[in-house]
């Protein structure tokens, strides 16, 4: 039988899995208490199948369960035209319009199509400022090089998503736009002083906080002037900027803890309790069931041993509970297709410029 503390600790995890229907491993993690499941391209065959998958996961939970996805547009979009969805160009194209009403419309369109297949949260918008042309992971995923424009359009897109009943997530705090390494394969480091971060990287997150964005995702990036030893996800000093300078009091979610930026440099025994203790509320563990189960075990042990306080656990659980308010009941898969690729959605997509798409750095 799952203990209460075990379930409380599991309730801070969002997990991924392989396959187009629920596996025994993910169903066991749902039973154990995880708050959410993230879908990738490996989980997608068609709109109807995604709708059935999300419904099956929610029925198995028998409680609010958040189904989430990366659906930005351009190269980072799990749900494509071949699956029955409206395909959008990279967010840089939206940034080039400079138009807030259009950004709101794009967010609302994303939200309507995700809601049609039972998805509750979109890990968008990217509000990293694209200040490094050599950045291998952000680039055209960003809304542009100007912090004010990124914040203004990102806030409009988030409001649009949330107007359709889908939780937005601003990423990657406190800023991944100027890195020259990809955190999926390496640990990026930035030497920017605090005044530069305040002026450039943090400005969009302040705008998104004021706009009421539902969640924020952390970056696996070391900000050397603030904490030379740990990436933002593990750094109390960096995470305090989110609550202080940016004024965001909602749920902070980690990027995937199986990314090499953390997995290749820090043991899971340090990463899991370290992220929660630093101020992260929800942990994404996107690939392997054995790592996901071990993460729950490690967090429970850290609470039992006093390395994560009951107060911090309760705070994180309270914030995740706010995120779970976006979780809808199971959808009707038979109605999904009729709500997708509507003429007005295709017309909106056609109005946007369409830069050439590159490699998806998040596909693994």
C-alpha positions as CSV (number, residue, x, y, z in Angstrom):
1,X,0.0,0.0,0.0
2,X,1.3,3.5,-0.9
3,X,1.9,5.5,2.2
4,X,0.6,9.0,2.6
5,X,4.1,10.6,2.5
6,X,5.0,8.5,-0.6
7,X,1.9,9.7,-2.4
8,X,2.6,13.3,-1.3
9,X,6.1,13.0,-2.8
10,X,4.9,11.3,-6.0
11,X,2.4,14.2,-6.3
12,X,5.3,16.5,-7.2
13,X,6.2,14.5,-10.3
14,X,5.2,14.7,-13.9
15,X,6.3,11.7,-15.9
16,X,6.7,10.6,-19.5
17,X,6.6,7.1,-21.0
18,X,6.9,5.2,-24.3
19,X,4.0,4.1,-26.4
20,X,0.6,5.2,-27.8
21,X,-1.5,3.7,-25.0
22,X,-0.9,3.6,-21.2
23,X,1.8,1.2,-20.2
24,X,1.8,-0.8,-17.0
25,X,4.7,1.3,-15.7
26,X,3.0,4.7,-16.2
27,X,-0.3,3.3,-14.8
28,X,1.6,2.2,-11.7
29,X,3.1,5.7,-11.4
30,X,-0.3,7.2,-11.7
31,X,-1.5,4.9,-9.0
32,X,1.4,5.9,-6.9
33,X,0.2,9.5,-7.1
34,X,2.1,11.5,-9.8
35,X,0.4,14.8,-10.6
36,X,0.8,14.6,-14.4
37,X,1.9,12.9,-17.5
38,X,3.8,14.6,-20.4
39,X,3.3,13.5,-24.0
40,X,6.0,13.4,-26.7
41,X,6.0,12.6,-30.4
42,X,6.5,9.0,-29.4
43,X,3.0,9.0,-27.8
44,X,1.2,10.4,-30.9
45,X,-0.4,8.6,-33.8
46,X,-3.5,10.7,-34.5
47,X,-5.8,13.2,-32.9
48,X,-8.3,10.5,-31.9
49,X,-5.6,8.4,-30.4
50,X,-4.2,11.3,-28.3
51,X,-7.7,12.0,-27.1
52,X,-8.2,8.4,-26.1
53,X,-4.8,8.2,-24.5
54,X,-5.4,11.3,-22.3
55,X,-8.9,10.1,-21.4
56,X,-7.5,6.6,-20.5
57,X,-4.8,8.2,-18.2
58,X,-7.4,10.4,-16.5
59,X,-9.8,7.5,-16.0
60,X,-7.0,5.4,-14.5
61,X,-6.2,8.2,-12.1
62,X,-9.7,8.6,-10.8
63,X,-8.7,12.1,-9.7
64,X,-7.4,15.3,-11.3
65,X,-4.4,14.4,-13.5
66,X,-2.6,17.0,-15.6
67,X,-1.8,15.9,-19.2
68,X,0.8,18.2,-20.7
69,X,2.8,18.6,-24.0
70,X,5.4,20.9,-25.7
71,X,3.4,22.5,-28.4
72,X,5.2,25.7,-29.3
73,X,5.0,25.8,-33.1
74,X,7.8,25.3,-35.6
75,X,10.3,22.6,-34.8
76,X,9.0,22.0,-31.3
77,X,5.5,20.7,-31.7
78,X,4.4,17.1,-30.9
79,X,1.0,17.4,-32.6
80,X,1.4,17.9,-36.4
81,X,-0.8,18.4,-39.5
82,X,-0.4,14.7,-40.3
83,X,-2.0,13.9,-36.9
84,X,-4.9,16.3,-37.7
85,X,-3.7,19.5,-36.0
86,X,-3.1,23.0,-37.2
87,X,0.6,23.5,-37.7
88,X,2.2,26.9,-36.8
89,X,5.5,28.4,-37.8
90,X,8.2,29.0,-35.2
91,X,7.5,31.6,-32.5
92,X,10.0,33.9,-34.1
93,X,7.5,34.4,-36.9
94,X,4.9,35.6,-34.4
95,X,7.6,37.9,-32.8
96,X,8.2,39.5,-36.2
97,X,4.6,40.6,-36.4
98,X,4.9,42.5,-33.1
99,X,1.2,42.2,-32.7
100,X,-0.4,41.4,-29.4
101,X,-3.9,40.5,-30.7
102,X,-2.3,38.0,-33.1
103,X,-0.3,36.5,-30.3
104,X,-3.5,36.2,-28.2
105,X,-5.2,34.5,-31.2
106,X,-2.3,32.1,-31.6
107,X,-2.4,31.1,-27.9
108,X,-6.2,30.7,-28.1
109,X,-5.9,28.5,-31.2
110,X,-3.2,26.3,-29.5
111,X,-5.4,26.0,-26.4
112,X,-8.5,25.1,-28.3
113,X,-6.8,22.3,-30.2
114,X,-5.1,20.9,-27.1
115,X,-8.3,21.0,-25.1
116,X,-10.0,19.1,-27.8
117,X,-7.8,16.1,-27.2
118,X,-7.8,16.3,-23.4
119,X,-4.4,18.1,-22.9
120,X,-4.4,20.5,-19.9
121,X,-1.0,22.3,-20.0
122,X,1.2,23.6,-22.8
123,X,4.9,24.2,-22.1
124,X,4.7,27.5,-23.9
125,X,5.5,30.3,-24.4
126,X,9.3,30.3,-24.7
127,X,10.3,33.7,-23.3
128,X,14.0,33.3,-23.6
129,X,15.5,36.4,-25.3
130,X,17.3,35.4,-28.5
131,X,20.5,37.4,-27.9
132,X,23.0,34.7,-29.2
133,X,22.8,33.8,-32.9
134,X,24.8,30.7,-32.2
135,X,22.4,29.3,-29.6
136,X,21.8,25.7,-30.6
137,X,18.6,25.1,-28.6
138,X,16.5,28.4,-28.6
139,X,16.9,30.4,-31.8
140,X,13.7,30.6,-33.7
141,X,11.8,29.2,-30.7
142,X,12.1,32.7,-29.2
143,X,9.8,35.6,-29.9
144,X,12.9,37.7,-30.6
145,X,15.9,39.7,-29.4
146,X,14.1,42.5,-27.6
147,X,13.1,41.8,-24.0
148,X,10.1,44.1,-24.1
149,X,8.7,42.5,-27.2
150,X,9.3,39.0,-25.9
151,X,7.5,39.8,-22.7
152,X,4.6,41.6,-24.3
153,X,3.9,39.0,-26.9
154,X,4.6,36.1,-24.6
155,X,2.1,37.5,-22.1
156,X,-0.5,37.8,-24.8
157,X,0.1,34.2,-26.0
158,X,-0.2,32.9,-22.5
159,X,-3.4,34.8,-21.9
160,X,-4.7,33.3,-25.2
161,X,-3.8,29.8,-24.1
162,X,-5.4,30.2,-20.8
163,X,-8.6,31.8,-22.3
164,X,-9.1,28.4,-23.9
165,X,-8.7,26.5,-20.6
166,X,-5.1,25.4,-21.0
167,X,-2.4,26.3,-18.5
168,X,0.6,28.1,-20.0
169,X,4.2,27.7,-18.9
170,X,6.8,30.4,-19.4
171,X,10.2,28.9,-20.0
172,X,13.2,28.7,-19.4
173,X,13.8,30.7,-16.2
174,X,15.9,32.7,-15.7
175,X,16.9,32.7,-19.4
176,X,18.3,30.2,-21.9
177,X,18.6,32.6,-24.8
178,X,22.2,33.6,-24.6
179,X,23.8,30.1,-24.1
180,X,26.0,28.4,-26.7
181,X,25.4,24.9,-25.4
182,X,22.3,22.7,-25.5
183,X,21.2,21.7,-22.1
184,X,19.8,18.4,-23.5
185,X,23.4,17.3,-24.0
186,X,25.6,19.6,-21.9
187,X,25.6,22.0,-18.9
188,X,25.5,25.6,-20.2
189,X,27.1,28.4,-18.2
190,X,26.5,32.1,-18.3
191,X,28.6,34.8,-16.6
192,X,26.1,37.7,-16.8
193,X,26.0,39.9,-13.7
194,X,22.7,40.5,-12.0
195,X,22.1,43.9,-13.6
196,X,22.2,42.3,-17.1
197,X,19.9,39.5,-16.0
198,X,17.4,42.1,-14.6
199,X,17.5,44.1,-17.8
200,X,17.3,41.3,-20.3
201,X,16.6,37.8,-19.2
202,X,14.2,38.5,-16.3
203,X,12.1,41.2,-18.0
204,X,9.9,38.8,-19.9
205,X,9.3,36.7,-16.8
206,X,8.1,39.8,-14.9
207,X,5.7,40.5,-17.7
208,X,4.4,36.9,-17.7
209,X,4.0,37.0,-13.9
210,X,1.9,40.2,-14.2
211,X,-0.1,38.5,-16.9
212,X,-1.1,35.6,-14.6
213,X,0.8,32.8,-16.3
214,X,-0.1,29.5,-14.7
215,X,3.5,28.1,-14.4
216,X,7.1,28.7,-15.0
217,X,9.8,26.2,-16.1
218,X,13.4,26.4,-14.9
219,X,16.5,26.2,-17.0
220,X,19.4,23.8,-16.5
221,X,21.9,26.6,-16.8
222,X,24.6,27.8,-14.4
223,X,24.5,31.5,-13.8
224,X,28.0,32.0,-12.5
225,X,27.6,35.4,-10.9
226,X,24.8,34.1,-8.7
227,X,25.7,30.4,-8.1
228,X,28.9,29.1,-9.8
229,X,28.3,25.5,-8.7
230,X,24.6,24.7,-9.5
231,X,22.2,25.2,-12.4
232,X,19.1,27.4,-11.8
233,X,17.0,24.3,-11.2
234,X,19.1,23.4,-8.1
235,X,20.0,26.9,-6.9
236,X,18.1,28.7,-4.1
237,X,19.8,31.9,-5.0
238,X,18.5,31.8,-8.6
239,X,15.1,30.5,-7.7
240,X,14.6,33.4,-5.2
241,X,14.8,35.8,-8.2
242,X,11.6,34.2,-9.5
243,X,9.7,34.9,-6.3
244,X,11.4,38.2,-5.6
245,X,12.4,40.2,-8.7
246,X,9.8,38.6,-10.9
247,X,7.0,38.4,-8.3
248,X,5.8,35.0,-9.4
249,X,4.2,32.9,-6.7
250,X,2.8,30.1,-8.7
251,X,4.2,26.7,-9.5
252,X,7.8,26.4,-10.7
253,X,8.5,23.3,-12.7
254,X,11.8,21.8,-13.6
255,X,12.9,21.0,-17.1
256,X,13.4,17.3,-17.6
257,X,15.7,15.9,-14.8
258,X,17.0,13.2,-17.2
259,X,18.6,15.9,-19.5
260,X,22.3,15.6,-19.6
261,X,22.8,19.1,-18.2
262,X,21.9,17.7,-14.8
263,X,22.0,13.9,-15.2
264,X,25.6,13.8,-16.4
265,X,26.9,16.2,-13.7
266,X,24.8,15.6,-10.6
267,X,23.6,12.4,-9.0
268,X,19.9,11.9,-8.7
269,X,20.3,11.7,-5.0
270,X,21.3,15.4,-5.1
271,X,19.1,16.6,-7.9
272,X,15.7,15.5,-6.6
273,X,15.8,16.9,-3.0
274,X,18.0,19.8,-4.2
275,X,15.5,21.0,-6.7
276,X,12.6,20.9,-4.2
277,X,14.7,22.5,-1.5
278,X,15.8,25.3,-3.9
279,X,12.2,26.2,-4.6
280,X,11.1,24.1,-7.5
281,X,7.6,22.7,-7.0
282,X,7.1,20.1,-9.7
283,X,9.7,17.7,-11.2
284,X,9.6,16.5,-14.8
285,X,11.1,13.1,-15.3
286,X,10.3,12.3,-18.8
287,X,11.8,8.9,-19.9
288,X,12.5,6.0,-17.6
289,X,10.1,4.4,-15.1
290,X,13.0,3.2,-12.9
291,X,14.3,6.8,-12.6
292,X,10.8,8.1,-11.9
293,X,10.2,5.6,-9.2
294,X,13.6,6.3,-7.7
295,X,12.9,10.0,-7.7
296,X,9.8,9.5,-5.6
297,X,11.8,7.3,-3.2
298,X,14.6,9.8,-2.9
299,X,12.3,12.7,-2.2
300,X,10.4,10.7,0.5
301,X,13.7,9.8,2.1
302,X,14.8,13.4,2.0
303,X,11.7,14.4,3.9
304,X,12.0,11.6,6.4
305,X,15.6,12.6,7.0
306,X,14.9,16.3,7.4
307,X,16.8,17.4,4.2
308,X,13.5,18.7,2.8
309,X,11.3,20.3,5.4
310,X,7.6,19.4,5.8
311,X,6.9,23.1,5.2
312,X,8.7,23.1,1.9
313,X,6.9,19.9,0.8
314,X,3.5,21.5,1.8
315,X,4.3,24.7,-0.1
316,X,5.2,22.8,-3.2
317,X,2.1,20.6,-2.9
318,X,-0.1,23.7,-2.6
319,X,1.3,25.2,-5.7
320,X,0.9,22.0,-7.7
321,X,-2.7,21.8,-6.4
322,X,-3.2,25.2,-8.1
323,X,-1.8,23.8,-11.3
324,X,-4.1,20.8,-11.0
325,X,-7.1,23.2,-11.1
326,X,-6.5,23.2,-14.9
327,X,-7.0,19.5,-15.2
328,X,-10.2,18.7,-17.0
329,X,-12.2,15.5,-16.9
330,X,-11.7,12.9,-19.7
331,X,-12.6,14.2,-23.1
332,X,-14.8,12.5,-25.8
333,X,-12.4,11.2,-28.4
334,X,-15.2,10.9,-31.0
335,X,-15.5,14.7,-31.0
336,X,-11.8,15.6,-31.2
337,X,-11.3,15.7,-35.0
338,X,-14.2,18.1,-35.6
339,X,-12.5,20.7,-33.4
340,X,-9.2,20.7,-35.2
341,X,-7.8,22.5,-38.3
342,X,-10.9,24.6,-38.6
343,X,-10.9,27.2,-41.4
344,X,-10.2,30.1,-39.1
345,X,-7.3,28.2,-37.5
346,X,-5.7,27.5,-40.9
347,X,-6.3,31.2,-41.9
348,X,-4.5,32.4,-38.8
349,X,-1.5,30.1,-39.4
350,X,-1.3,31.3,-43.0
351,X,-1.1,34.9,-41.9
352,X,2.2,34.3,-40.1
353,X,5.6,34.3,-41.8
354,X,7.0,30.8,-42.1
355,X,10.8,30.7,-41.5
356,X,12.6,27.5,-42.4
357,X,12.3,25.0,-39.5
358,X,15.4,23.5,-38.0
359,X,16.1,20.5,-35.8
360,X,13.9,19.9,-32.8
361,X,16.3,20.0,-29.8
362,X,13.7,18.6,-27.5
363,X,12.7,15.5,-29.4
364,X,14.7,12.9,-27.5
